Amino acid sequence: MRTITANDYTVEFDLEVKTYEKYFKERYLDESNPMSEIAQFKLYIQHEFERRINLMPDLGFRDPD
């Protein structure tokens, strides 16, 4: 499997208000950004997931070519 599209999966997770405030509102939210708060949060979550996934070791599941 080389690519995954948005149709391939859905992620749902619970997030406490204090976690949202500490990690998003205090560190990432830019009030001067014309994007809405929820749009900025979506990008934050996307970047955080991608960062963490990229730190994972390659388990060798790709076909050699």
C-alpha positions as CSV (number, residue, x, y, z in Angstrom):
1,M,0.0,0.0,0.0
2,R,1.6,3.2,-1.1
3,T,-1.1,5.8,-0.8
4,I,-4.0,6.3,1.5
5,T,-6.8,8.7,0.7
6,A,-9.4,10.4,2.9
7,N,-11.9,7.7,1.8
8,D,-9.7,5.0,3.3
9,Y,-10.1,5.9,7.0
10,T,-11.7,8.1,9.6
11,V,-10.1,9.0,12.9
12,E,-12.1,9.9,16.0
13,F,-10.7,10.8,19.3
14,D,-11.7,12.5,22.6
15,L,-9.9,15.6,23.6
16,E,-10.3,17.3,26.9
17,V,-10.9,21.0,27.0
18,K,-7.7,21.6,29.0
19,T,-5.7,19.7,26.4
20,Y,-7.2,21.8,23.6
21,E,-6.4,25.0,25.4
22,K,-2.8,24.0,26.3
23,Y,-1.6,22.5,23.1
24,F,-3.7,24.4,20.5
25,K,-4.9,27.7,21.8
26,E,-1.8,28.6,23.7
27,R,0.8,27.3,21.2
28,Y,-0.7,27.3,17.7
29,L,-3.8,29.5,17.4
30,D,-3.1,32.7,15.5
31,E,-5.8,35.3,16.1
32,S,-4.6,37.4,13.2
33,N,-4.9,34.5,10.8
34,P,-8.0,34.9,8.5
35,M,-8.7,31.1,8.8
36,S,-11.3,30.2,11.4
37,E,-10.2,28.6,14.7
38,I,-11.6,25.3,13.7
39,A,-9.7,25.4,10.3
40,Q,-6.5,26.2,12.2
41,F,-7.2,23.3,14.6
42,K,-7.8,20.9,11.7
43,L,-4.3,21.9,10.3
44,Y,-2.7,21.5,13.7
45,I,-4.2,18.0,14.1
46,Q,-3.1,17.0,10.6
47,H,0.4,18.3,11.1
48,E,0.7,16.6,14.5
49,F,-0.5,13.2,13.3
50,E,1.8,13.4,10.3
51,R,4.8,14.4,12.5
52,R,4.2,11.5,14.8
53,I,3.6,9.0,12.0
54,N,6.8,10.0,10.3
55,L,8.7,9.4,13.5
56,M,7.6,5.7,13.5
57,P,10.1,3.2,12.2
58,D,9.6,1.6,8.7
59,L,8.2,-1.8,9.3
60,G,9.1,-3.0,5.9
61,F,5.6,-3.7,4.6
62,R,6.2,-2.1,1.2
63,D,6.9,-4.3,-1.8
64,P,10.4,-4.0,-3.1
65,D,10.7,-2.3,-6.5
